[in-house]
Amino acid sequence: MSDSVVIIPTFNEKENVEKMIRKVMSFEKDFHVLIVDDSSPDGTALIVQTLQAEFNDRIHLEVRQGKLGLGTAYIHGFKWAIKNKYDYIFEMDCDFSHNPEDLIRLYDACANDGADFSIGSRYCKGGHVKDWPLKRVLMSYFASVYVRMILFIGINDTTAGFKCYKRKVLEEINLDGNTFKGYAFQICMKYAALKHGFKAKEVPITFIDRELGNSKMSSSIFKEAFFGVWKMRGMKL
């Protein structure tokens, strides 16, 4: 059995899901993949089921009833991964904005370089953003500055969603206490891990805007993060 599982939440990702899974399956390192699908009406889950027959026990699928949000998808995946005793548990988008080649570097940061959790970072030295308009880059960058000021955490890319955790980190965090759905969920996970004394390492990546499918971003997700960081300071995490 592999020591690593990559959790990928999906909703209407038929254009990307097969290519993403095949890419992860192609690596010399034996990664497993867990797709958490929110009953995509475009047939995403059916594509995954077809691939399960090809790749045997390396691909796993959890289908939830309805569009329940990114944060709850990851919590569902974390609990599944803990139950199945994976040592390294990853978060990654399905749309190739996260380059799956960087999974190896995130793994090495935790397995070999002493980190308890690693972050694919756009804003540490060597990190980049590609194909975003300047306005969106500035909004994202200064959002991380804002978070650092409020929560006093020494992470450059506080909203990053490409990460690797050692299992012990997720076992220690109060996962049910993180009820956020979007960027705020990602911020809260980092904040909780640091509050428990775990060591983070940022790994520089190039973030690329999606080419296929539709973005799930909305103004409500930005608002949740803006106000949520104040709420986090008093939460039991």
KAFENBEL-V953095 format. One record per pair of residues at least 6 apart in sequence whose C-alpha atoms are under 8 Angstrom apart, sorted by the first residue. I is the first residue (numbers start at 1). J is the second residue. If there is no record, write none. Layout:
[[I J] [I J]]
//
This chain:
[[2 30] [2 31] [2 32] [2 86] [3 31] [3 86] [3 87] [3 88] [4 30] [4 31] [4 32] [4 86] [4 87] [4 88] [4 89] [4 90] [5 31] [5 32] [5 33] [5 34] [5 81] [5 86] [5 88] [5 89] [5 90] [6 31] [6 32] [6 33] [6 34] [6 89] [6 90] [6 91] [6 92] [7 33] [7 34] [7 35] [7 36] [7 74] [7 77] [7 78] [7 89] [7 90] [7 91] [7 92] [8 33] [8 34] [8 35] [8 36] [8 91] [8 92] [8 93] [8 94] [9 35] [9 36] [9 37] [9 38] [9 70] [9 73] [9 74] [9 92] [9 93] [9 94] [10 35] [10 36] [10 37] [10 38] [10 40] [10 44] [10 94] [11 37] [11 38] [11 39] [11 40] [11 44] [11 67] [12 40] [12 41] [12 42] [12 43] [12 44] [12 213] [13 40] [13 42] [13 44] [13 94] [13 95] [13 213] [14 42] [14 43] [14 44] [14 47] [15 212] [15 213] [16 94] [16 95] [16 96] [16 212] [16 213] [17 44] [17 47] [17 48] [17 94] [17 95] [18 47] [18 48] [18 51] [20 94] [20 95] [20 96] [20 100] [21 33] [23 100] [24 31] [24 33] [24 100] [25 31] [25 32] [29 104] [31 58] [32 58] [32 59] [32 60] [33 58] [33 59] [33 60] [34 59] [34 60] [34 61] [34 62] [34 77] [35 48] [35 59] [35 60] [35 61] [35 62] [36 61] [36 62] [36 63] [36 64] [36 73] [36 74] [36 76] [36 77] [37 44] [37 45] [37 61] [37 62] [37 63] [37 64] [37 73] [38 63] [38 64] [38 65] [38 66] [38 67] [38 68] [39 45] [39 63] [39 64] [39 65] [39 66] [39 67] [45 61] [45 63] [48 59] [48 61] [49 61] [51 59] [52 58] [52 59] [52 60] [69 181] [69 182] [70 181] [70 182] [71 179] [71 180] [71 181] [71 182] [71 185] [71 186] [72 179] [72 180] [72 181] [74 91] [75 175] [75 176] [78 89] [78 170] [81 89] [82 167] [82 170] [82 171] [85 167] [86 167] [87 166] [87 167] [88 107] [88 164] [88 165] [88 166] [88 167] [89 164] [89 165] [89 166] [89 167] [90 162] [90 163] [90 164] [90 165] [91 161] [91 162] [91 163] [91 164] [92 98] [92 161] [92 162] [92 163] [93 161] [93 162] [95 210] [95 211] [95 212] [95 213] [96 208] [96 209] [96 210] [97 207] [97 208] [97 209] [97 210] [98 162] [98 206] [98 207] [98 208] [99 206] [99 207] [102 120] [102 205] [105 203] [106 118] [106 119] [106 120] [106 163] [106 164] [106 203] [107 118] [107 164] [109 115] [109 117] [109 118] [109 201] [109 203] [110 116] [110 117] [110 118] [110 164] [110 165] [110 166] [114 199] [115 198] [115 199] [115 200] [115 201] [116 165] [116 166] [116 169] [116 198] [116 199] [116 200] [116 201] [117 163] [117 164] [117 165] [117 166] [117 169] [117 198] [117 199] [117 200] [117 201] [118 163] [118 164] [118 165] [118 200] [118 201] [118 202] [118 203] [119 160] [119 161] [119 162] [119 163] [119 164] [119 200] [119 201] [119 202] [119 203] [120 160] [120 161] [120 162] [120 163] [120 202] [120 203] [120 204] [120 205] [121 127] [121 156] [121 157] [121 160] [121 162] [121 202] [121 203] [121 204] [121 205] [122 128] [122 129] [122 157] [122 160] [122 204] [122 205] [122 206] [122 207] [123 141] [123 156] [123 157] [123 204] [124 156] [124 157] [124 202] [124 203] [124 204] [125 204] [126 204] [126 205] [127 203] [127 204] [127 205] [127 206] [128 204] [128 205] [128 206] [128 207] [129 137] [129 206] [129 207] [129 208] [130 206] [130 207] [130 208] [130 209] [131 208] [131 209] [132 208] [132 209] [141 157] [143 159] [144 156] [144 157] [144 158] [144 159] [145 156] [147 153] [147 158] [147 187] [147 229] [148 154] [148 155] [148 156] [148 158] [150 229] [150 230] [151 191] [151 229] [151 230] [151 233] [153 191] [153 194] [155 202] [156 202] [158 186] [158 187] [158 190] [159 183] [159 184] [159 186] [159 187] [160 183] [160 186] [160 187] [161 186] [169 193] [169 198] [172 196] [173 192] [173 193] [173 196] [173 237] [174 236] [174 237] [175 237] [177 235] [177 236] [177 237] [178 185] [178 188] [178 189] [178 237] [179 185] [180 188] [180 224] [180 228] [181 221] [182 221] [182 224] [182 225] [183 221] [183 222] [183 224] [183 225] [184 221] [184 224] [184 225] [184 226] [184 228] [184 229] [185 225] [187 225] [187 229] [188 229] [188 232] [192 237] [194 200]]
//
